[in-house]
Structures are given as structure tokens and as C-alpha cells.
Amino acid sequence: MSFKLASEILFWLSVAALFYTYVGYPLLIALLATLRPRKVARAEYQPSITIIITAYNEERALAAKLENTLALDYPRDLMEIIVASDCSSDNTDAIAQSFSNRGVKLHRQSQRLGKTAAQNAAVEQARGEIVVFSDATSLYQPDVLRKMMPNFADATVGCVAGRLIYVDPSKSRVGRGAKSYWGYETFLKRQESRACSLIGASGCLYAVRRSAYVPLYHEACSDFIIATKMIEQGLRTVYEPDAVCSEETNQRHDNELKMRVRIIAQTFTDLWRHRSMMNPLRSGFYAIELFSHKLMRYLVPFFLLALFAASGALSSALTVYRWVFVIQLAVYGCATFAWVLEKFGVRSRMLALPHYFVLANVAAVIAMFKFLRGERYARWEPIR
């Protein structure tokens, strides 16, 4: 096989992989959701609820979060609130205790084992039929519980995920990129929920049947793997777009990079430990969702590297290869320029998307190598 032929094969295979990941799979899932929607038998349902707010050094946000939670439109006698503190070293615990006269309970871990371990321990104490997981920085709209609960009237539903809306008061480039990325993710969530099941939830707002919750290993990305745990029990995770919460985006690219590396590395661990779930003979179309939405997405940087090398090698052969190579150089150049501008505090709306696209793919490469080296994340450092 000649070098030119090998480069052409690599080029078109890379193009096909990228096309499927970003265009083919969204079209496939949207088509299935339209032609064969799996409906939810929603009905009036008002169970007892335990809201678990996991926190580590959240003294700046916790009081506002608790006031927001206590103001939710749901019968107070059916609502239990637990703050699960992962050995916070600031005033987080004191703030939680100051709300004890309003029914808020504090669970403090005896040792710092991470977010998932804190959630596991809090669930053991939960009395509600439904457990709602939240972050300390997420603010809920008043009707969020009333919008979520009717989905649990369907016995096939084990988990309900709400809709996260990112806000970016500073109008940062990273914030704009994150909001654009999240818009694409929200589209996929809607279609996956209608076609089969979500493959994950937003960690700031999801609810699980207490009877279906299983303790998770400490390094798990709990809001991702919870959907797989539902499928293993013959249940599914659905999306409730009318249950809305908001959270601020990161404003700096280094903070966003750290967060994404941690999440992706945890997800690689989850996928590896549950790799049998990517077998369609075992989990049906859910396996296709896992493979397409997660694994293929995290392999994108390697497809991009292959495309860059192949188009560069072929750039003198045909105009199409040359243009693809030039476009890649332009995107990566824009991302680099955006990074330099951020160092000087300069913002540019036009550079937000290429900047975030490259950042997300760099994070996937770093996370892959951390996973392969055996690095695992259990403890978490909230990045604000």
C-alpha cells in the first residue's frame, strides 16, 4: 500500500468518524425519537422527598441554596433536606446547622472520601421515597419538584433529570463556549430520553427512586453512571425539561479545563467498569447511546489528530485536502489566539466556540492519559 493511499484511507475514516459523532448520531437519535417515541405515563404523584445537597467548602453559596430549597413549592411535611458535608474545613457545617430549626439536617463525613461517598452515606439516612441530588451552587425554580415527580408515576422510570441552564454574568469567552456546548448536549438529552433513556444526568438536579439507588464506588461520576444503574435494573432515566435549575459557568479556561479533565477521567473509569453495557445484546439501544454519545465523543481528539496528519500529508495532492488542512490550522490558530487574549483580559465573542472546542478536546486527551496511568478521582475540589 502506498503512503498516499494510506493517508487517503486515514483521512476519510477520520472524516466518517467525526461526521457520525457530531451529525450522524444526532440525526439517528432524533429520527428514532420521532418515529418510535417511548412515552412516559405521567400522572399526579406526590411522594415524600429527600433533597441531598453535597458540599465541600461551600460557605459562600450554601445559605442562599438552603433558602432557595426551603422556598420550593412542595408540602413541607413531605420534604427532607440533608446537607452532606465531605469534611468541609470552612463554615459550611456551621451554616447548615444554623438552619436546623427549619428542618435542615447535617451529615458530616468522618473522613474525606469524595462527593460520591458523601452521597452514599446521606442516602442511607434518607427517609423519602424519592431522593433528589443537588449541588450547593445550583438554584432551583420554585416548581421544580412538582414538574419532576409525575414522571415517577410510570413504574419503568427510575431516575428523572432536570434541565440545567448555565448563566454567564461576566460574558466570558469560556462561559459562551460552555453555553453553546450545553445547548448541543440539551438537544441530545431530549432525543435520547424520548427514544430510549438518558445516559446521564446533570449533577445539580436529578431524582432517583430510593428503592432503586445502589451505593456507588467512590471514584464514580455519580450523575453519569446513575443512568446505567437504572438500566441494569430494568428501569430508565428520563429528561424533564420543565424542571429548571441555573448555575454559573466557569469564567477561566484553566478552571474549565480542570473540571472537564476530572469529569472525563471519571467517565472513562465508569465506561471501563461497565463496558459490558456497550454490548447491544445486553442493553439494546442504550449500548448504542453509550458508544456514540460518550466513547466516540471522547475519541474525537484522536480522530482530529489523524485528520490533521492525513490532510497535511495530502495537502499538495488535491484542493479538498488542502482546504481541510487550512481550516484546521485556522481553528487551532483562533483557539490559541483566544487563549493569549484571555491572559491579557481581552474578550472576543467570535473566538468563543473554537476556543471551547479545542479546550474540551484537550481535556479529553489529558483525561485519557490519566485514566490509562491509573489515576482515579474520588475527592473533588469544587472550582468556582
N, C-alpha and C positions, 0 to 999 in steps of 0.2 A: 504494500500500500504506500503510495507516495505521500510526502509531507502535506502537499496541497489538499489531497483528498481527505486525509486525516483531519486537517484543520476545518475543512468544509463540513465534515460529519460532526465534529465538536461544535461548530458554530450553530448548525441547525438543530442539534439536540438541545443546546442551551436555550435557543430561541423557543423551542417547543415547551421546555420545562417552565420557562418564565411566563410564556403565554398561558399555559394551563393554570399556573399558580394564581396569576392576577386577573385573568379573563375567563379562561375555560371553566374553572371550578365555580366561580361566582355565577356564571351563566347556567351551569348544570344544577346548582342548588336552587337557583331561582326558578328554573323550569320545573323541577320536581315539586317545589313548594306550591307552584301554581296548578300543576296537573294532578298532583296527588297529595293535597294538604292533609296533615294529620291534626285534626282539630282537638281542642281542649274542651271537655264538658264542664264549663264553668257554671257555678251556682252559688247561691248565698251560703257563706261558710264563715263562722266567727269562732275560731278555736282560741285556746289560751296560747299566748306567745311569750317566748323569752328572747329578748334582744341582747346579744353579746357584743360589747364594744371592746375590741382588743387594743391595748395601748402599751406603748413603751416611751416614756418621757414625753408625754403629750400635754404638759401643763398649759401650753398656750391655747390649745384647741378644746380641751375636754369640757370645760364649763359650758361653753356655747353648744357643744354637741349634746350634753345632757339636757340642757334647756330645750333644745330642738326635739329631742326624743320624747321628753315628758309632754310636749305640746302636740304630739301626734293624735290624730282623730281616731281613737280606738278606746274601747272601755278600759278604764284604768285597772279594774279588778281582774282583767284578763291579760294584763301586760306586766311582765317581769323584766327588770333591767339589771344586767350584770356587767361590771367593768372588769375585764380580765387583764390585770397588770403583770407584765413579764419582768418583774423585779425592777420597776422604774426607780430611778435614782433622783428624780426631781420631785415636784409637788403633785404629780399625777394621783398618787394614792390619797393624799390629803384632800384633794378636790373631790374625788369620788366619795370619800367618807363624809364630806360636808353635805352631800345630797342624800345621806342615809335616812333622814327624817322624811324624805319624799319617796322612799321605797327603793332607792338605788343600792345595789349590793356590790361590794368589792371582793374580788378574788385575786389574791396576790400569790404568784408562783413562789414556791420555796427556793427554787433556783432558776436562773435564766436559761430557758431551753428553746425559746423562739415563739413566734406567733402561733404556729400550728399546735404546739404543745399547750399553750395557754388556752386556745380554743377547745381542745380536747378536754381539759380539766374543767372549763366552765360549762361545757355541755353535760358533764356528769352531774353538775349541780342544778341544771335547768329543770324547771317543772312544766314548762309549756309544751303543748303538743307540736308546735312549730317553733323552730329556732331560727332567728334572724341574725345574720352576721354583719357587722358594720365596722368601719374604721372611725377613729376619733375625729378625723378631718372632714368627714362626709356629712353634709346636711341634707335631711330628707324633706320632701314636700309633705304637708300635713296628712294627705290621703293615701300615703304610700302603702300602708298595711291593708287598707280596705281594697286597694287595687290588686294586691298580690294574693290575698287569701282565697278568693273564689276559685283560683286555679287548683287549689288543693282539694276541691270537691271532686275532682277527677282522680280516681284511685290509681291511675297509671302515672301520675305526676309525683315525683319525689322531691324535686327542687324547683324553685322559681327564682329567676334572676331579674332584677330591676334594671332600669336604664340609667346609666351614668352620663351626665352632661358635664364636660370639662369647661371651666371658666378660666379666662386668662386676663385678669385686670391690668397687668403690665403690658399686654400686647407684645409679648416677647416672640422671637422667631421660633424658639423651641416650643412655646405654647401653641403657636399657629400650626406648626407641623404636627404636634400631638393631636390637636383637634381635627385636622384633616385625616390623619391616620385612624382616629377613633370613629369618624364618620363612616369610613370604609368598613371597619370592624362591626359597627352597628348594623349596617346593611346585611352582612353575613349572619349576624346573630338572628335577625328577623327571619331570614330564609331557612336557616338550619333548624330553628325552633318549629317552623311550620312543616318542614319536610321530615324531620326525624327527632332530633334532640340537640340542644346546645352541647358544645364540647367543653364549656367552661362558663364561669360567671364573673361579674365584676366583684372584686373582693369587698367593696364598700357596701354592697346591697344584694344579698341573696338569702333565701329562706329554705330550710330543709325540714322534712318531717323528722321529729325527734326519734321515731322508731326506725328510721332508715339511716340515721347517721352512724357511721363507723369510725372509731378512732384512727387517725391518720399518723403515719410516721412523721417524725419531727421536721425532716427536710422537705416535706411535700409542699407544693404550691397549692394550698388547700382549695382556693377558689377555682383552680383549673381541674384538679383531679376529682373534685366532688361530683362532677357530671359523670365521669367514668364509674364511680362507686354506685351511682344510681342505676346505670345501665347493667352493671353486674347483678343487681337485684331485680332486674326486670322492670325498672322504673325509668323515667326520662326527666330531663331538665328543660323547662320552657322559659320563654322570654316574655316579660310583661312590660311593654314599652310605656304604659301609663303610670307605672310606679317609678318615680323620678327622684334621683338624688344628684347633688352637684359637688364638685371638688375642684380645687385649683390645680392647674398644670404646674409642672416644674418650669422654671424660668431660665435655668442654665443648662447648657448641653452636657456638662460633666455630671451633674446630678441625674439628669435623664439617662445618661449612659450607664451609670452605676445601677440605677433601678432596673433598667431593661436587662442588663447582664445578669443580675440576680434572678429576675423572673424567668428568663430564658434558660439559665442553667438549672433552675429547679424544674422547669418543664421538661428538659431533656431527661432528668432523673425520673420524673413521673412516666414519661413515654417509655423509657427503658424498662422500668419495673412493671409496666402494664403493656408491654409490646405485643402480647397475645391478643389484646383488644384491637389491634390493627389487622386482624385476620377476619375478613368478611364472613367466613364460615362460622365464626363465633359471635360476632357482634353486628353482622349485617351492614347496613349503610353507615352506621356510626363509625365503622372502621375506615370507610372512605373519607368521612369528615375529618377524622383524626389525621390521616395520612396527608390529605390535601390542605387543610387549614393550618395545621401545626408543623408537621415534619417538612413538607415541601416549602413552606414559608421560611423555616429556619435554615433550609439548604440554599435559599436564594443567593446569598453572597458567593457561594461556590459556583453556582451557575453563572453569576455575573463575572467572576474571575475567568472562568472558562470562555465566556463570550468575549471578554476583553482581549484575552490572549489570541483566540482564533481570529477575531476581526482584525487585530493588529497584524497578524501574520498574513492575512489575505487582503490587506488594505490596498496593495498595489495591483491586485488581480481584477477586481470588479468594483464599480462605483458603489454598489449597495453595501459591500463590506467596508469601504472607506467611510461612507456616511455613518454607519453604525459605530465605527471606531471613533469618529469625530464627536458624535453625540455623547458617547460615554465620557470622553475627555472633557466635554463641556459640563456635563452633570457633576463629575467629580471635581472639576475646577471651581464650579459655583459653590459646592459644599465646602471646599477648602477655604474659599474666599469668605464665605459666611462665618466660618469658624474664626478666621482672623479678625473680621469686623466685630464679632462678639467680644473679643479680647479688648477692643477699644470702645465698647459700649455702643456700637452703631447697629441700628436695626434696619432690616430690609425685608419687606413683605414678599418680594419676588423670590428671594433665596430660601424661604422657609421650607418649602417642600423638598427640594434636593438636599438641603441640609439634614432634615429629619430622616429622609430615606436612607442616606448614607450612614447616619448615626445608628439607625435601627439595624442595619446590616452589619456594621462594625460590631455592635453589641452581640449579634448572633454568632459571629466568628469567635469573639472572646469567650462567650459562654460555652461554645462547643469545646474549646480547648480546656477550659476549666473543668467541664464535665469529664472529658477524656482523661484528665490528670487525676481525677478522683476527688476534686474539691466539691464540697457539699455546703449548702446554706441551710442553717436551721435558725440561728439567731438573725434578727433583722434590725437594721438601723433605719428608721423612717427618715426619708430625705424630704426636707421642706424647703 
